[in-house]
Amino acid sequence: EDQVTQSPEALRLQEGESSSLNCSYTVSGLRGLFWYRQDPGKGPEFLFTLYSAGEEKEKERLKATLTKKESFLHITAPKPEDSATYLCAVQGGTGAQKLVFGQGTRLTINP
Amino acid sequence: NAGVTQTPKFRVLKTGQSMTLLCAQDMNHEYMYWYRQDPGMGLRLIHYSVGEGTTAKGEVPDGYNVSRLKKQNFLLGLESAAPSQTSVYFCASRLTPIEQFFGPGTRLTVL
């Protein structure tokens, strides 16, 4: 059974204080690992897809990396507008086109 | 493009009542999904569809039914609502494996 665990559950940082969010996964035949951002009262918004170990993707202050067991979302010099819940999901080789989500990390950036 | 829209945005039901949630997408996507999101549980897949006229069970299908009579619409039905179905429901659609587009959500309370 595919599983995704995110840590920490919540993270509070000062503006400009860099950090990383972790996504550990077990999956039968990884077809893709996805990062989403979710603001309160809204649906998840796509950020990145990673397909194989060693791959990296960047977008503004965010950088996602992937190993065979986990993914990290690095946040460099964050701003208050980066505050959100960040969700990680995997798509495995079985289970036809389905994503399995982690429980998310709630990130708060204080000015 | 409106993207993915959901109707209604909020609803309060009494135990035993029935209702239908509507998801519509104008991106000509083949795949559509219904998720529920509960605190600390992450997003869990209820049902999904890989094309018009097809449906399949996800992780938590009990108590729900779905229909995909038209490519652009995916309906989620609750025949006899229970308090355990109090949740936020999200619909998503996708064309390629890269990205699922999510709707804004429906907040359902069952008393």
Boltz contact constraints between the chains, C-beta under 6 A:
constraints:
  - contact:
      token1: [A, 43]
      token2: [B, 90]
      max_distance: 6.0
  - contact:
      token1: [A, 43]
      token2: [B, 102]
      max_distance: 6.0
  - contact:
      token1: [A, 43]
      token2: [B, 103]
      max_distance: 6.0
  - contact:
      token1: [A, 43]
      token2: [B, 104]
      max_distance: 6.0
  - contact:
      token1: [A, 43]
      token2: [B, 105]
      max_distance: 6.0
  - contact:
      token1: [A, 44]
      token2: [B, 102]
      max_distance: 6.0
  - contact:
      token1: [A, 46]
      token2: [B, 99]
      max_distance: 6.0
  - contact:
      token1: [A, 49]
      token2: [B, 98]
      max_distance: 6.0
  - contact:
      token1: [A, 97]
      token2: [B, 31]
      max_distance: 6.0
  - contact:
      token1: [A, 98]
      token2: [B, 45]
      max_distance: 6.0
  - contact:
      token1: [A, 101]
      token2: [B, 42]
      max_distance: 6.0
  - contact:
      token1: [A, 101]
      token2: [B, 43]
      max_distance: 6.0
  - contact:
      token1: [A, 102]
      token2: [B, 42]
      max_distance: 6.0
  - contact:
      token1: [A, 103]
      token2: [B, 40]
      max_distance: 6.0
  - contact:
      token1: [A, 103]
      token2: [B, 42]
      max_distance: 6.0
